[in-house]
């Protein structure tokens, strides 16, 4: 198998490893403290290798949130929280959420950004 196919296989296996996602979610929950960022606390007693249970994080995904016509200051604020999270994790903590697609963010009524689906996370020394 070539290296690209092996990389794809490894990332797909990571994506369905809920114990790994539990560990990553717990790490981000315990270590990433940024004003305006919410990371749901994983609940160990209800999580297994095939099920991840976290605290409920209420919010909307990007498209429905944008349809509420948020003001520019809210958009700017949440974009800044998103950037601050990336920069802090990457440069300060040495770990990166490596699946930053719009479905992995929740936008809350109180102008906070929720970060979910942390299965694909990489320590920077492994890249």
C-alpha contacts under 8 A as a table, 3 or more apart, distances in Angstrom:
res1	aa1	res2	aa2	distance
1	X	5	X	6.30
1	X	6	X	6.34
2	X	5	X	5.47
2	X	6	X	6.24
3	X	6	X	4.99
3	X	7	X	6.07
4	X	7	X	5.09
4	X	8	X	6.28
5	X	8	X	5.10
5	X	9	X	6.15
6	X	9	X	5.04
6	X	10	X	6.14
7	X	10	X	5.14
7	X	11	X	6.22
8	X	11	X	5.20
8	X	12	X	6.17
9	X	12	X	5.21
9	X	13	X	6.22
10	X	13	X	5.16
10	X	14	X	6.21
11	X	14	X	5.01
11	X	15	X	6.19
11	X	120	X	7.34
12	X	15	X	5.03
12	X	16	X	6.70
13	X	16	X	5.49
13	X	17	X	6.33
14	X	17	X	5.12
14	X	20	X	7.11
14	X	119	X	6.46
14	X	120	X	6.63
15	X	18	X	7.68
15	X	21	X	7.82
15	X	119	X	5.55
15	X	120	X	6.33
16	X	50	X	7.44
16	X	119	X	7.89
17	X	20	X	5.39
17	X	21	X	6.41
17	X	49	X	6.05
17	X	50	X	6.77
17	X	119	X	7.42
18	X	21	X	4.74
18	X	22	X	5.93
18	X	47	X	7.74
18	X	48	X	6.58
18	X	49	X	4.78
18	X	50	X	5.34
18	X	51	X	5.88
18	X	52	X	5.68
18	X	119	X	7.31
19	X	22	X	4.94
19	X	23	X	6.31
19	X	47	X	7.47
19	X	48	X	6.00
19	X	49	X	4.62
19	X	50	X	7.39
19	X	51	X	8.00
19	X	52	X	7.44
20	X	23	X	5.08
20	X	24	X	6.17
20	X	49	X	7.90
20	X	119	X	6.35
21	X	24	X	5.01
21	X	25	X	5.88
21	X	52	X	7.43
21	X	117	X	7.42
21	X	118	X	5.77
21	X	119	X	4.06
21	X	120	X	7.58
22	X	25	X	5.16
22	X	26	X	6.05
22	X	42	X	6.31
22	X	44	X	7.78
22	X	47	X	7.40
22	X	52	X	6.35
22	X	119	X	7.71
23	X	26	X	5.14
23	X	27	X	6.14
24	X	27	X	5.04
24	X	28	X	6.24
24	X	118	X	5.94
24	X	119	X	6.36
24	X	121	X	6.78
25	X	28	X	5.21
25	X	29	X	5.94
25	X	39	X	7.62
25	X	40	X	7.62
25	X	41	X	7.31
25	X	42	X	6.50
25	X	116	X	8.00
25	X	117	X	7.83
25	X	118	X	5.63
25	X	119	X	7.55
26	X	29	X	4.96
26	X	30	X	6.01
26	X	41	X	6.62
26	X	42	X	6.07
27	X	30	X	5.27
27	X	31	X	5.87
27	X	32	X	7.95
28	X	31	X	5.20
28	X	32	X	5.25
28	X	39	X	7.10
29	X	32	X	6.13
29	X	33	X	7.84
29	X	39	X	5.45
29	X	40	X	6.73
29	X	41	X	6.02
30	X	33	X	7.76
32	X	85	X	7.87
32	X	89	X	7.33
33	X	37	X	7.32
34	X	37	X	5.47
34	X	81	X	7.69
34	X	84	X	7.70
34	X	85	X	6.91
35	X	81	X	7.66
36	X	78	X	7.86
36	X	81	X	6.43
36	X	111	X	7.09
36	X	112	X	4.57
36	X	113	X	6.10
37	X	81	X	6.71
37	X	85	X	7.77
37	X	112	X	5.72
37	X	113	X	4.94
37	X	114	X	5.90
37	X	115	X	7.33
38	X	57	X	7.95
38	X	112	X	6.78
38	X	113	X	5.95
38	X	114	X	4.53
38	X	115	X	6.29
39	X	57	X	7.98
39	X	114	X	5.80
39	X	115	X	5.37
39	X	116	X	6.71
40	X	54	X	5.77
40	X	55	X	5.23
40	X	56	X	6.83
40	X	57	X	6.19
40	X	114	X	7.79
40	X	115	X	7.73
40	X	116	X	7.29
41	X	54	X	5.40
41	X	55	X	5.38
42	X	47	X	7.87
42	X	52	X	7.39
42	X	53	X	5.88
42	X	54	X	4.00
42	X	55	X	6.35
43	X	46	X	5.78
43	X	47	X	6.35
43	X	52	X	7.84
43	X	53	X	5.55
43	X	54	X	5.24
43	X	55	X	7.10
44	X	47	X	5.14
44	X	48	X	7.83
44	X	53	X	7.56
46	X	51	X	7.73
46	X	52	X	7.21
46	X	53	X	5.77
47	X	50	X	7.70
47	X	51	X	5.23
47	X	52	X	4.58
47	X	53	X	5.31
48	X	51	X	5.02
48	X	52	X	6.36
49	X	52	X	7.70
57	X	114	X	7.12
58	X	106	X	7.52
58	X	108	X	6.59
59	X	106	X	4.99
59	X	107	X	4.99
59	X	108	X	4.35
59	X	109	X	6.97
59	X	114	X	7.48
60	X	64	X	6.16
60	X	65	X	5.49
60	X	106	X	5.07
60	X	107	X	5.11
60	X	108	X	6.48
61	X	64	X	5.91
61	X	65	X	6.08
61	X	102	X	7.07
61	X	103	X	6.12
61	X	104	X	7.88
61	X	105	X	6.21
61	X	106	X	4.94
61	X	107	X	6.27
62	X	65	X	5.14
62	X	66	X	6.06
62	X	102	X	6.14
62	X	103	X	7.28
62	X	105	X	7.20
62	X	106	X	6.97
62	X	107	X	6.95
63	X	66	X	5.15
63	X	67	X	6.34
64	X	67	X	5.07
64	X	68	X	6.83
65	X	68	X	5.39
65	X	69	X	7.46
65	X	70	X	7.46
65	X	107	X	6.64
66	X	69	X	5.44
66	X	70	X	6.34
67	X	70	X	7.90
70	X	74	X	6.20
70	X	75	X	6.68
71	X	74	X	5.46
71	X	75	X	6.54
72	X	75	X	5.03
72	X	76	X	6.00
73	X	76	X	5.03
73	X	77	X	5.93
74	X	77	X	5.03
74	X	78	X	6.15
74	X	111	X	6.57
75	X	78	X	5.38
75	X	79	X	6.06
76	X	79	X	5.14
76	X	80	X	6.10
77	X	80	X	5.11
77	X	81	X	6.32
77	X	111	X	7.77
78	X	81	X	4.93
78	X	82	X	6.16
78	X	107	X	7.98
78	X	111	X	6.93
78	X	112	X	6.88
78	X	113	X	6.30
79	X	82	X	5.02
79	X	83	X	6.23
80	X	83	X	5.03
80	X	84	X	5.92
81	X	84	X	5.00
81	X	85	X	6.01
81	X	113	X	7.01
82	X	85	X	5.22
82	X	86	X	6.37
82	X	113	X	7.38
83	X	86	X	5.15
83	X	87	X	6.04
84	X	87	X	5.15
84	X	88	X	5.84
85	X	88	X	5.27
85	X	89	X	6.01
86	X	89	X	5.35
86	X	90	X	5.90
86	X	96	X	7.08
86	X	97	X	7.63
87	X	90	X	5.18
87	X	91	X	5.67
87	X	92	X	7.48
88	X	91	X	5.49
88	X	92	X	5.05
88	X	93	X	6.41
89	X	92	X	5.68
89	X	93	X	4.70
89	X	94	X	5.94
89	X	95	X	5.40
89	X	96	X	5.73
89	X	97	X	7.93
90	X	93	X	6.06
90	X	94	X	5.04
90	X	95	X	5.45
90	X	96	X	5.37
90	X	124	X	7.21
91	X	94	X	5.84
94	X	123	X	5.80
94	X	124	X	5.10
94	X	125	X	7.44
95	X	121	X	6.90
95	X	122	X	5.50
95	X	123	X	4.19
95	X	124	X	5.36
96	X	121	X	5.41
96	X	122	X	5.19
96	X	123	X	6.31
96	X	124	X	6.86
97	X	100	X	6.56
97	X	118	X	6.38
97	X	120	X	6.25
97	X	121	X	4.41
97	X	122	X	6.61
98	X	120	X	5.33
98	X	121	X	5.06
98	X	122	X	6.47
99	X	104	X	7.64
99	X	118	X	7.58
99	X	120	X	5.82
99	X	121	X	7.43
100	X	104	X	6.42
100	X	105	X	8.00
101	X	104	X	5.74
101	X	105	X	7.67
102	X	105	X	5.72
103	X	106	X	7.69
104	X	115	X	6.00
104	X	116	X	5.02
104	X	117	X	5.78
105	X	113	X	6.67
105	X	114	X	5.39
105	X	115	X	4.93
105	X	116	X	6.13
106	X	113	X	5.74
106	X	114	X	4.57
106	X	115	X	6.54
106	X	116	X	7.70
107	X	111	X	6.79
107	X	112	X	6.12
107	X	113	X	5.04
107	X	114	X	6.25
108	X	111	X	5.44
108	X	112	X	5.27
108	X	113	X	6.38
108	X	114	X	7.36
109	X	112	X	7.35
115	X	118	X	7.81
117	X	120	X	7.65
118	X	121	X	6.08
122	X	126	X	6.95
122	X	127	X	7.62
123	X	126	X	5.67
123	X	127	X	7.42
124	X	127	X	5.58
